[in-house]
Amino acid sequence: MEHIYSAYTKVINDVTFYFLKKYITFPEFQDMPEVLDSMGMHRDFYRACDIAKIYDEGIVNKLFDELHIMPVSGKIIPGYNKKSIPHSLGKNIQQVILKLRLAGI
């Protein structure tokens, strides 16, 4: 028993969908057709892999390369400089308040 994978894209209503199919073959039996094991279709390639139950990273990368898909680069969002109170300063303030309370007793 062996697995064969196929992947292709199709544009539907200006949206690209990824179709992934997983077949089972039995090379020990002659003239036996391939049997469709699972199929996945989604706009996200990795979600289509999950639907088709293809979890092996090597196979996913091979199918990704087979489709000639360029990986989407991450968008960098600049962080804002937030000034926070250092832990030691906050701890010192709590100790001062505690000492003032004790002095008032």
Distance bins in CASP14 RR format, pairs under 12 A and 6 or more apart:
PFRMAT RR
TARGET T0000
AUTHOR 0000-0000-0000
RMODE 2
METHOD distances of the structure
MODEL  1
1 23 0 0 0 0 0 1 0 0 0 0 0
1 24 1 0 0 1 0 0 0 0 0 0 0
1 25 1 0 0 1 0 0 0 0 0 0 0
1 26 1 0 1 0 0 0 0 0 0 0 0
1 27 0 0 0 0 1 0 0 0 0 0 0
1 28 0 0 0 0 1 0 0 0 0 0 0
1 29 0 0 0 0 1 0 0 0 0 0 0
1 32 0 0 0 0 0 1 0 0 0 0 0
1 34 0 0 0 0 0 1 0 0 0 0 0
1 35 0 0 0 0 1 0 0 0 0 0 0
1 37 0 0 0 0 0 1 0 0 0 0 0
2 22 0 0 0 0 0 1 0 0 0 0 0
2 23 0 0 0 0 1 0 0 0 0 0 0
2 24 1 0 0 1 0 0 0 0 0 0 0
2 25 1 0 1 0 0 0 0 0 0 0 0
2 26 1 0 0 1 0 0 0 0 0 0 0
2 27 1 0 0 1 0 0 0 0 0 0 0
2 28 0 0 0 0 1 0 0 0 0 0 0
2 29 0 0 0 0 0 1 0 0 0 0 0
2 32 0 0 0 0 0 1 0 0 0 0 0
2 34 0 0 0 0 1 0 0 0 0 0 0
2 35 0 0 0 0 0 1 0 0 0 0 0
2 37 0 0 0 0 0 1 0 0 0 0 0
3 21 0 0 0 0 0 1 0 0 0 0 0
3 22 1 0 0 1 0 0 0 0 0 0 0
3 23 1 0 0 1 0 0 0 0 0 0 0
3 24 1 0 0 1 0 0 0 0 0 0 0
3 25 1 0 0 1 0 0 0 0 0 0 0
3 26 0 0 0 0 0 1 0 0 0 0 0
3 27 0 0 0 0 0 1 0 0 0 0 0
3 34 0 0 0 0 1 0 0 0 0 0 0
3 35 0 0 0 0 0 1 0 0 0 0 0
3 36 0 0 0 0 0 1 0 0 0 0 0
3 37 1 0 0 1 0 0 0 0 0 0 0
3 38 0 0 0 0 0 1 0 0 0 0 0
3 52 0 0 0 0 0 1 0 0 0 0 0
3 53 0 0 0 0 0 1 0 0 0 0 0
3 54 0 0 0 0 1 0 0 0 0 0 0
3 55 0 0 0 0 0 1 0 0 0 0 0
3 56 0 0 0 0 1 0 0 0 0 0 0
3 59 0 0 0 0 1 0 0 0 0 0 0
4 20 0 0 0 0 0 1 0 0 0 0 0
4 21 0 0 0 0 1 0 0 0 0 0 0
4 22 1 0 0 1 0 0 0 0 0 0 0
4 23 1 0 1 0 0 0 0 0 0 0 0
4 24 1 0 0 1 0 0 0 0 0 0 0
4 25 1 0 1 0 0 0 0 0 0 0 0
4 26 0 0 0 0 0 1 0 0 0 0 0
4 27 0 0 0 0 0 1 0 0 0 0 0
4 33 0 0 0 0 0 1 0 0 0 0 0
4 34 1 0 0 1 0 0 0 0 0 0 0
4 35 0 0 0 0 0 1 0 0 0 0 0
4 36 0 0 0 0 0 1 0 0 0 0 0
4 37 0 0 0 0 1 0 0 0 0 0 0
4 54 0 0 0 0 0 1 0 0 0 0 0
4 59 0 0 0 0 0 1 0 0 0 0 0
4 62 0 0 0 0 0 1 0 0 0 0 0
4 63 0 0 0 0 0 1 0 0 0 0 0
5 19 0 0 0 0 0 1 0 0 0 0 0
5 20 1 0 0 1 0 0 0 0 0 0 0
5 21 1 0 0 1 0 0 0 0 0 0 0
5 22 1 0 1 0 0 0 0 0 0 0 0
5 23 1 0 0 1 0 0 0 0 0 0 0
5 24 0 0 0 0 0 1 0 0 0 0 0
5 25 0 0 0 0 0 1 0 0 0 0 0
5 34 0 0 0 0 0 1 0 0 0 0 0
5 36 0 0 0 0 0 1 0 0 0 0 0
5 37 0 0 0 0 1 0 0 0 0 0 0
5 38 0 0 0 0 0 1 0 0 0 0 0
5 39 0 0 0 0 0 1 0 0 0 0 0
5 40 0 0 0 0 0 1 0 0 0 0 0
5 48 0 0 0 0 0 1 0 0 0 0 0
5 49 0 0 0 0 1 0 0 0 0 0 0
5 52 0 0 0 0 1 0 0 0 0 0 0
5 53 0 0 0 0 0 1 0 0 0 0 0
5 54 1 0 0 1 0 0 0 0 0 0 0
5 55 0 0 0 0 0 1 0 0 0 0 0
5 56 0 0 0 0 1 0 0 0 0 0 0
5 58 0 0 0 0 0 1 0 0 0 0 0
5 59 1 0 1 0 0 0 0 0 0 0 0
5 60 0 0 0 0 1 0 0 0 0 0 0
5 61 0 0 0 0 0 1 0 0 0 0 0
5 62 1 0 0 1 0 0 0 0 0 0 0
5 63 1 0 1 0 0 0 0 0 0 0 0
5 64 0 0 0 0 0 1 0 0 0 0 0
5 66 0 0 0 0 1 0 0 0 0 0 0
5 67 0 0 0 0 0 1 0 0 0 0 0
6 18 0 0 0 0 0 1 0 0 0 0 0
6 19 0 0 0 0 1 0 0 0 0 0 0
6 20 1 0 0 1 0 0 0 0 0 0 0
6 21 1 0 1 0 0 0 0 0 0 0 0
6 22 0 0 0 0 1 0 0 0 0 0 0
6 23 1 0 0 1 0 0 0 0 0 0 0
6 34 0 0 0 0 1 0 0 0 0 0 0
6 36 0 0 0 0 0 1 0 0 0 0 0
6 37 0 0 0 0 0 1 0 0 0 0 0
6 38 0 0 0 0 0 1 0 0 0 0 0
6 39 0 0 0 0 1 0 0 0 0 0 0
6 40 0 0 0 0 0 1 0 0 0 0 0
6 52 0 0 0 0 0 1 0 0 0 0 0
6 54 0 0 0 0 0 1 0 0 0 0 0
6 59 0 0 0 0 0 1 0 0 0 0 0
6 62 0 0 0 0 0 1 0 0 0 0 0
6 63 0 0 0 0 1 0 0 0 0 0 0
6 66 0 0 0 0 1 0 0 0 0 0 0
6 67 0 0 0 0 0 1 0 0 0 0 0
7 17 0 0 0 0 0 1 0 0 0 0 0
7 18 1 0 0 1 0 0 0 0 0 0 0
7 19 1 0 0 1 0 0 0 0 0 0 0
7 20 1 0 1 0 0 0 0 0 0 0 0
7 21 1 0 0 1 0 0 0 0 0 0 0
7 22 0 0 0 0 0 1 0 0 0 0 0
7 23 0 0 0 0 0 1 0 0 0 0 0
7 39 0 0 0 0 0 1 0 0 0 0 0
7 40 0 0 0 0 1 0 0 0 0 0 0
7 41 0 0 0 0 0 1 0 0 0 0 0
7 42 0 0 0 0 0 1 0 0 0 0 0
7 45 0 0 0 0 1 0 0 0 0 0 0
7 48 0 0 0 0 1 0 0 0 0 0 0
7 49 0 0 0 0 1 0 0 0 0 0 0
7 52 0 0 0 0 1 0 0 0 0 0 0
7 54 0 0 0 0 1 0 0 0 0 0 0
7 59 0 0 0 0 1 0 0 0 0 0 0
7 60 0 0 0 0 1 0 0 0 0 0 0
7 61 0 0 0 0 0 1 0 0 0 0 0
7 62 0 0 0 0 1 0 0 0 0 0 0
7 63 1 0 1 0 0 0 0 0 0 0 0
7 64 0 0 0 0 1 0 0 0 0 0 0
7 65 0 0 0 0 1 0 0 0 0 0 0
7 66 1 0 1 0 0 0 0 0 0 0 0
7 67 1 0 1 0 0 0 0 0 0 0 0
7 68 0 0 0 0 0 1 0 0 0 0 0
7 69 0 0 0 0 1 0 0 0 0 0 0
8 16 0 0 0 0 0 1 0 0 0 0 0
8 17 0 0 0 0 1 0 0 0 0 0 0
8 18 1 0 0 1 0 0 0 0 0 0 0
8 19 1 0 1 0 0 0 0 0 0 0 0
8 20 0 0 0 0 1 0 0 0 0 0 0
8 21 0 0 0 0 1 0 0 0 0 0 0
8 39 0 0 0 0 0 1 0 0 0 0 0
8 40 0 0 0 0 0 1 0 0 0 0 0
8 41 0 0 0 0 0 1 0 0 0 0 0
8 45 0 0 0 0 0 1 0 0 0 0 0
8 48 0 0 0 0 0 1 0 0 0 0 0
8 63 0 0 0 0 1 0 0 0 0 0 0
8 66 0 0 0 0 1 0 0 0 0 0 0
8 67 1 0 0 1 0 0 0 0 0 0 0
8 68 0 0 0 0 0 1 0 0 0 0 0
8 69 0 0 0 0 0 1 0 0 0 0 0
9 15 0 0 0 0 0 1 0 0 0 0 0
9 16 1 0 1 0 0 0 0 0 0 0 0
9 17 1 0 0 1 0 0 0 0 0 0 0
9 18 1 0 1 0 0 0 0 0 0 0 0
9 19 1 0 0 1 0 0 0 0 0 0 0
9 20 0 0 0 0 0 1 0 0 0 0 0
9 41 0 0 0 0 0 1 0 0 0 0 0
9 42 0 0 0 0 0 1 0 0 0 0 0
9 43 0 0 0 0 0 1 0 0 0 0 0
9 45 0 0 0 0 1 0 0 0 0 0 0
9 48 0 0 0 0 1 0 0 0 0 0 0
9 63 0 0 0 0 0 1 0 0 0 0 0
9 64 0 0 0 0 0 1 0 0 0 0 0
9 66 0 0 0 0 0 1 0 0 0 0 0
9 67 1 0 0 1 0 0 0 0 0 0 0
9 68 0 0 0 0 1 0 0 0 0 0 0
9 69 0 0 0 0 1 0 0 0 0 0 0
10 16 1 0 0 1 0 0 0 0 0 0 0
10 17 1 0 1 0 0 0 0 0 0 0 0
10 18 0 0 0 0 1 0 0 0 0 0 0
10 19 1 0 0 1 0 0 0 0 0 0 0
10 20 0 0 0 0 0 1 0 0 0 0 0
10 41 0 0 0 0 1 0 0 0 0 0 0
10 42 0 0 0 0 0 1 0 0 0 0 0
10 43 0 0 0 0 0 1 0 0 0 0 0
10 48 0 0 0 0 0 1 0 0 0 0 0
10 67 0 0 0 0 0 1 0 0 0 0 0
11 17 1 0 0 1 0 0 0 0 0 0 0
11 18 0 0 0 0 0 1 0 0 0 0 0
11 19 0 0 0 0 0 1 0 0 0 0 0
11 43 0 0 0 0 0 1 0 0 0 0 0
12 18 0 0 0 0 0 1 0 0 0 0 0
12 19 0 0 0 0 0 1 0 0 0 0 0
12 41 0 0 0 0 1 0 0 0 0 0 0
12 42 0 0 0 0 0 1 0 0 0 0 0
12 43 0 0 0 0 1 0 0 0 0 0 0
13 43 0 0 0 0 0 1 0 0 0 0 0
14 43 0 0 0 0 0 1 0 0 0 0 0
15 41 0 0 0 0 0 1 0 0 0 0 0
15 42 0 0 0 0 0 1 0 0 0 0 0
15 43 1 0 0 1 0 0 0 0 0 0 0
15 44 0 0 0 0 0 1 0 0 0 0 0
16 41 0 0 0 0 0 1 0 0 0 0 0
16 42 0 0 0 0 0 1 0 0 0 0 0
16 43 1 0 0 1 0 0 0 0 0 0 0
16 44 0 0 0 0 0 1 0 0 0 0 0
16 45 0 0 0 0 1 0 0 0 0 0 0
16 48 0 0 0 0 0 1 0 0 0 0 0
16 67 0 0 0 0 0 1 0 0 0 0 0
16 69 0 0 0 0 1 0 0 0 0 0 0
17 40 0 0 0 0 1 0 0 0 0 0 0
17 41 1 0 1 0 0 0 0 0 0 0 0
17 42 1 0 0 1 0 0 0 0 0 0 0
17 43 1 0 1 0 0 0 0 0 0 0 0
17 44 0 0 0 0 1 0 0 0 0 0 0
17 45 0 0 0 0 1 0 0 0 0 0 0
17 47 0 0 0 0 0 1 0 0 0 0 0
17 48 1 0 0 1 0 0 0 0 0 0 0
17 51 0 0 0 0 0 1 0 0 0 0 0
17 67 0 0 0 0 0 1 0 0 0 0 0
18 39 0 0 0 0 0 1 0 0 0 0 0
18 40 1 0 0 1 0 0 0 0 0 0 0
18 41 1 0 0 1 0 0 0 0 0 0 0
18 42 1 0 0 1 0 0 0 0 0 0 0
18 43 1 0 0 1 0 0 0 0 0 0 0
18 44 1 0 0 1 0 0 0 0 0 0 0
18 45 1 0 1 0 0 0 0 0 0 0 0
18 46 0 0 0 0 1 0 0 0 0 0 0
18 47 0 0 0 0 1 0 0 0 0 0 0
18 48 1 0 1 0 0 0 0 0 0 0 0
18 49 0 0 0 0 1 0 0 0 0 0 0
18 50 0 0 0 0 0 1 0 0 0 0 0
18 51 0 0 0 0 1 0 0 0 0 0 0
18 52 0 0 0 0 1 0 0 0 0 0 0
18 54 0 0 0 0 0 1 0 0 0 0 0
18 60 0 0 0 0 0 1 0 0 0 0 0
18 63 0 0 0 0 1 0 0 0 0 0 0
18 64 0 0 0 0 1 0 0 0 0 0 0
18 66 0 0 0 0 0 1 0 0 0 0 0
18 67 1 0 0 1 0 0 0 0 0 0 0
18 69 0 0 0 0 1 0 0 0 0 0 0
19 38 0 0 0 0 0 1 0 0 0 0 0
19 39 1 0 0 1 0 0 0 0 0 0 0
19 40 1 0 0 1 0 0 0 0 0 0 0
19 41 1 0 1 0 0 0 0 0 0 0 0
19 42 0 0 0 0 1 0 0 0 0 0 0
19 43 0 0 0 0 0 1 0 0 0 0 0
19 45 0 0 0 0 0 1 0 0 0 0 0
19 48 1 0 0 1 0 0 0 0 0 0 0
19 49 0 0 0 0 0 1 0 0 0 0 0
19 51 0 0 0 0 0 1 0 0 0 0 0
19 52 0 0 0 0 1 0 0 0 0 0 0
19 63 0 0 0 0 0 1 0 0 0 0 0
19 67 0 0 0 0 0 1 0 0 0 0 0
20 36 0 0 0 0 0 1 0 0 0 0 0
20 37 0 0 0 0 0 1 0 0 0 0 0
20 38 0 0 0 0 1 0 0 0 0 0 0
20 39 1 0 0 1 0 0 0 0 0 0 0
20 40 1 0 1 0 0 0 0 0 0 0 0
20 41 1 0 0 1 0 0 0 0 0 0 0
20 42 0 0 0 0 1 0 0 0 0 0 0
20 44 0 0 0 0 0 1 0 0 0 0 0
20 45 0 0 0 0 1 0 0 0 0 0 0
20 46 0 0 0 0 0 1 0 0 0 0 0
20 47 0 0 0 0 0 1 0 0 0 0 0
20 48 1 0 1 0 0 0 0 0 0 0 0
20 49 1 0 0 1 0 0 0 0 0 0 0
20 50 0 0 0 0 1 0 0 0 0 0 0
20 51 1 0 0 1 0 0 0 0 0 0 0
20 52 1 0 1 0 0 0 0 0 0 0 0
20 53 0 0 0 0 1 0 0 0 0 0 0
20 54 1 0 0 1 0 0 0 0 0 0 0
20 55 0 0 0 0 0 1 0 0 0 0 0
20 59 0 0 0 0 1 0 0 0 0 0 0
20 60 0 0 0 0 1 0 0 0 0 0 0
20 62 0 0 0 0 0 1 0 0 0 0 0
20 63 1 0 0 1 0 0 0 0 0 0 0
20 64 0 0 0 0 0 1 0 0 0 0 0
20 66 0 0 0 0 0 1 0 0 0 0 0
20 67 0 0 0 0 1 0 0 0 0 0 0
21 34 0 0 0 0 1 0 0 0 0 0 0
21 35 0 0 0 0 0 1 0 0 0 0 0
21 36 1 0 0 1 0 0 0 0 0 0 0
21 37 0 0 0 0 1 0 0 0 0 0 0
21 38 1 0 0 1 0 0 0 0 0 0 0
21 39 1 0 1 0 0 0 0 0 0 0 0
21 40 1 0 0 1 0 0 0 0 0 0 0
21 41 0 0 0 0 1 0 0 0 0 0 0
21 48 0 0 0 0 0 1 0 0 0 0 0
21 49 0 0 0 0 0 1 0 0 0 0 0
21 51 0 0 0 0 0 1 0 0 0 0 0
21 52 1 0 0 1 0 0 0 0 0 0 0
21 53 0 0 0 0 0 1 0 0 0 0 0
21 54 0 0 0 0 1 0 0 0 0 0 0
21 63 0 0 0 0 0 1 0 0 0 0 0
22 34 0 0 0 0 0 1 0 0 0 0 0
22 35 0 0 0 0 1 0 0 0 0 0 0
22 36 1 0 0 1 0 0 0 0 0 0 0
22 37 1 0 1 0 0 0 0 0 0 0 0
22 38 1 0 1 0 0 0 0 0 0 0 0
22 39 1 0 0 1 0 0 0 0 0 0 0
22 40 0 0 0 0 1 0 0 0 0 0 0
22 48 0 0 0 0 0 1 0 0 0 0 0
22 49 0 0 0 0 1 0 0 0 0 0 0
22 51 0 0 0 0 0 1 0 0 0 0 0
22 52 1 0 1 0 0 0 0 0 0 0 0
22 53 1 0 0 1 0 0 0 0 0 0 0
22 54 1 0 0 1 0 0 0 0 0 0 0
22 55 0 0 0 0 0 1 0 0 0 0 0
22 56 0 0 0 0 0 1 0 0 0 0 0
22 59 0 0 0 0 1 0 0 0 0 0 0
22 60 0 0 0 0 0 1 0 0 0 0 0
22 63 0 0 0 0 0 1 0 0 0 0 0
23 32 0 0 0 0 0 1 0 0 0 0 0
23 33 0 0 0 0 1 0 0 0 0 0 0
23 34 1 0 1 0 0 0 0 0 0 0 0
23 35 1 0 0 1 0 0 0 0 0 0 0
23 36 1 0 1 0 0 0 0 0 0 0 0
23 37 1 0 0 1 0 0 0 0 0 0 0
23 38 0 0 0 0 1 0 0 0 0 0 0
23 39 0 0 0 0 1 0 0 0 0 0 0
23 52 0 0 0 0 0 1 0 0 0 0 0
23 54 0 0 0 0 0 1 0 0 0 0 0
24 32 0 0 0 0 1 0 0 0 0 0 0
24 33 0 0 0 0 0 1 0 0 0 0 0
24 34 1 0 0 1 0 0 0 0 0 0 0
24 35 1 0 1 0 0 0 0 0 0 0 0
24 36 0 0 0 0 1 0 0 0 0 0 0
24 37 1 0 1 0 0 0 0 0 0 0 0
24 38 0 0 0 0 1 0 0 0 0 0 0
24 53 0 0 0 0 0 1 0 0 0 0 0
25 31 0 0 0 0 0 1 0 0 0 0 0
25 32 1 0 0 1 0 0 0 0 0 0 0
25 33 0 0 0 0 1 0 0 0 0 0 0
25 34 1 0 1 0 0 0 0 0 0 0 0
25 35 1 0 0 1 0 0 0 0 0 0 0
25 36 0 0 0 0 0 1 0 0 0 0 0
25 37 0 0 0 0 0 1 0 0 0 0 0
26 32 1 0 1 0 0 0 0 0 0 0 0
26 33 0 0 0 0 1 0 0 0 0 0 0
26 34 0 0 0 0 1 0 0 0 0 0 0
26 35 0 0 0 0 1 0 0 0 0 0 0
27 34 0 0 0 0 0 1 0 0 0 0 0
29 35 0 0 0 0 0 1 0 0 0 0 0
36 52 0 0 0 0 0 1 0 0 0 0 0
36 53 0 0 0 0 0 1 0 0 0 0 0
37 52 0 0 0 0 1 0 0 0 0 0 0
37 53 1 0 0 1 0 0 0 0 0 0 0
37 54 0 0 0 0 1 0 0 0 0 0 0
38 48 0 0 0 0 0 1 0 0 0 0 0
38 49 0 0 0 0 0 1 0 0 0 0 0
38 50 0 0 0 0 0 1 0 0 0 0 0
38 51 1 0 0 1 0 0 0 0 0 0 0
38 52 1 0 1 0 0 0 0 0 0 0 0
38 53 1 0 1 0 0 0 0 0 0 0 0
38 54 1 0 0 1 0 0 0 0 0 0 0
38 55 0 0 0 0 0 1 0 0 0 0 0
39 48 0 0 0 0 1 0 0 0 0 0 0
39 49 0 0 0 0 0 1 0 0 0 0 0
39 51 1 0 0 1 0 0 0 0 0 0 0
39 52 1 0 1 0 0 0 0 0 0 0 0
39 53 0 0 0 0 1 0 0 0 0 0 0
39 54 0 0 0 0 0 1 0 0 0 0 0
40 46 0 0 0 0 0 1 0 0 0 0 0
40 47 0 0 0 0 1 0 0 0 0 0 0
40 48 1 0 1 0 0 0 0 0 0 0 0
40 49 1 0 0 1 0 0 0 0 0 0 0
40 50 0 0 0 0 1 0 0 0 0 0 0
40 51 1 1 0 0 0 0 0 0 0 0 0
40 52 1 1 0 0 0 0 0 0 0 0 0
40 53 0 0 0 0 1 0 0 0 0 0 0
40 54 0 0 0 0 1 0 0 0 0 0 0
40 63 0 0 0 0 0 1 0 0 0 0 0
41 47 0 0 0 0 1 0 0 0 0 0 0
41 48 1 0 0 1 0 0 0 0 0 0 0
41 49 0 0 0 0 0 1 0 0 0 0 0
41 50 0 0 0 0 0 1 0 0 0 0 0
41 51 1 0 0 1 0 0 0 0 0 0 0
41 52 0 0 0 0 1 0 0 0 0 0 0
42 48 1 0 1 0 0 0 0 0 0 0 0
42 49 0 0 0 0 1 0 0 0 0 0 0
42 50 0 0 0 0 1 0 0 0 0 0 0
42 51 1 0 0 1 0 0 0 0 0 0 0
42 52 0 0 0 0 1 0 0 0 0 0 0
43 51 0 0 0 0 0 1 0 0 0 0 0
44 50 0 0 0 0 1 0 0 0 0 0 0
44 51 0 0 0 0 1 0 0 0 0 0 0
44 69 0 0 0 0 0 1 0 0 0 0 0
44 72 0 0 0 0 0 1 0 0 0 0 0
45 51 0 0 0 0 0 1 0 0 0 0 0
45 52 0 0 0 0 0 1 0 0 0 0 0
45 54 0 0 0 0 0 1 0 0 0 0 0
45 60 0 0 0 0 1 0 0 0 0 0 0
45 61 0 0 0 0 0 1 0 0 0 0 0
45 63 0 0 0 0 1 0 0 0 0 0 0
45 64 1 0 0 1 0 0 0 0 0 0 0
45 65 0 0 0 0 0 1 0 0 0 0 0
45 66 0 0 0 0 0 1 0 0 0 0 0
45 67 1 0 0 1 0 0 0 0 0 0 0
45 68 0 0 0 0 0 1 0 0 0 0 0
45 69 1 0 0 1 0 0 0 0 0 0 0
45 70 0 0 0 0 0 1 0 0 0 0 0
45 71 0 0 0 0 1 0 0 0 0 0 0
45 72 0 0 0 0 1 0 0 0 0 0 0
46 52 0 0 0 0 0 1 0 0 0 0 0
46 54 0 0 0 0 1 0 0 0 0 0 0
46 55 0 0 0 0 0 1 0 0 0 0 0
46 57 0 0 0 0 0 1 0 0 0 0 0
46 60 1 0 0 1 0 0 0 0 0 0 0
46 61 0 0 0 0 0 1 0 0 0 0 0
46 63 0 0 0 0 0 1 0 0 0 0 0
46 64 0 0 0 0 1 0 0 0 0 0 0
46 69 0 0 0 0 0 1 0 0 0 0 0
46 71 0 0 0 0 0 1 0 0 0 0 0
46 72 0 0 0 0 0 1 0 0 0 0 0
47 54 0 0 0 0 0 1 0 0 0 0 0
47 60 0 0 0 0 0 1 0 0 0 0 0
48 54 0 0 0 0 1 0 0 0 0 0 0
48 60 0 0 0 0 0 1 0 0 0 0 0
48 63 0 0 0 0 1 0 0 0 0 0 0
48 64 0 0 0 0 0 1 0 0 0 0 0
48 67 0 0 0 0 0 1 0 0 0 0 0
48 69 0 0 0 0 0 1 0 0 0 0 0
49 55 1 0 0 1 0 0 0 0 0 0 0
49 56 0 0 0 0 1 0 0 0 0 0 0
49 57 0 0 0 0 1 0 0 0 0 0 0
49 58 0 0 0 0 0 1 0 0 0 0 0
49 59 0 0 0 0 1 0 0 0 0 0 0
49 60 1 0 1 0 0 0 0 0 0 0 0
49 61 0 0 0 0 0 1 0 0 0 0 0
49 62 0 0 0 0 0 1 0 0 0 0 0
49 63 1 0 0 1 0 0 0 0 0 0 0
49 64 0 0 0 0 1 0 0 0 0 0 0
49 67 0 0 0 0 0 1 0 0 0 0 0
50 60 0 0 0 0 1 0 0 0 0 0 0
52 59 0 0 0 0 0 1 0 0 0 0 0
52 60 0 0 0 0 1 0 0 0 0 0 0
52 63 0 0 0 0 1 0 0 0 0 0 0
53 59 0 0 0 0 0 1 0 0 0 0 0
53 60 0 0 0 0 0 1 0 0 0 0 0
54 60 1 0 0 1 0 0 0 0 0 0 0
54 61 0 0 0 0 0 1 0 0 0 0 0
54 62 0 0 0 0 0 1 0 0 0 0 0
54 63 1 0 0 1 0 0 0 0 0 0 0
54 64 0 0 0 0 0 1 0 0 0 0 0
56 62 0 0 0 0 1 0 0 0 0 0 0
56 63 0 0 0 0 0 1 0 0 0 0 0
57 63 0 0 0 0 0 1 0 0 0 0 0
57 64 0 0 0 0 0 1 0 0 0 0 0
58 64 0 0 0 0 1 0 0 0 0 0 0
58 65 0 0 0 0 1 0 0 0 0 0 0
58 66 0 0 0 0 0 1 0 0 0 0 0
59 65 0 0 0 0 0 1 0 0 0 0 0
59 66 0 0 0 0 0 1 0 0 0 0 0
60 66 0 0 0 0 0 1 0 0 0 0 0
60 67 0 0 0 0 0 1 0 0 0 0 0
60 69 0 0 0 0 0 1 0 0 0 0 0
61 67 0 0 0 0 0 1 0 0 0 0 0
61 69 0 0 0 0 0 1 0 0 0 0 0
61 71 0 0 0 0 0 1 0 0 0 0 0
63 69 0 0 0 0 1 0 0 0 0 0 0
64 70 0 0 0 0 0 1 0 0 0 0 0
64 71 0 0 0 0 1 0 0 0 0 0 0
64 72 0 0 0 0 0 1 0 0 0 0 0
65 71 0 0 0 0 0 1 0 0 0 0 0
83 89 0 0 0 0 0 1 0 0 0 0 0
84 90 0 0 0 0 0 1 0 0 0 0 0
85 91 0 0 0 0 1 0 0 0 0 0 0
85 92 0 0 0 0 0 1 0 0 0 0 0
85 93 0 0 0 0 1 0 0 0 0 0 0
85 94 0 0 0 0 0 1 0 0 0 0 0
86 92 0 0 0 0 1 0 0 0 0 0 0
86 93 0 0 0 0 0 1 0 0 0 0 0
87 93 0 0 0 0 0 1 0 0 0 0 0
87 94 0 0 0 0 0 1 0 0 0 0 0
88 94 0 0 0 0 0 1 0 0 0 0 0
88 95 0 0 0 0 0 1 0 0 0 0 0
89 95 0 0 0 0 0 1 0 0 0 0 0
89 96 0 0 0 0 0 1 0 0 0 0 0
90 96 0 0 0 0 1 0 0 0 0 0 0
90 97 0 0 0 0 0 1 0 0 0 0 0
91 97 0 0 0 0 0 1 0 0 0 0 0
91 98 0 0 0 0 0 1 0 0 0 0 0
92 98 0 0 0 0 0 1 0 0 0 0 0
92 99 0 0 0 0 0 1 0 0 0 0 0
93 99 0 0 0 0 0 1 0 0 0 0 0
93 100 0 0 0 0 0 1 0 0 0 0 0
94 100 0 0 0 0 0 1 0 0 0 0 0
94 101 0 0 0 0 0 1 0 0 0 0 0
95 101 0 0 0 0 0 1 0 0 0 0 0
95 102 0 0 0 0 0 1 0 0 0 0 0
96 102 0 0 0 0 0 1 0 0 0 0 0
96 103 0 0 0 0 0 1 0 0 0 0 0
97 103 0 0 0 0 0 1 0 0 0 0 0
97 104 0 0 0 0 0 1 0 0 0 0 0
98 104 0 0 0 0 0 1 0 0 0 0 0
98 105 0 0 0 0 0 1 0 0 0 0 0
99 105 0 0 0 0 0 1 0 0 0 0 0
END
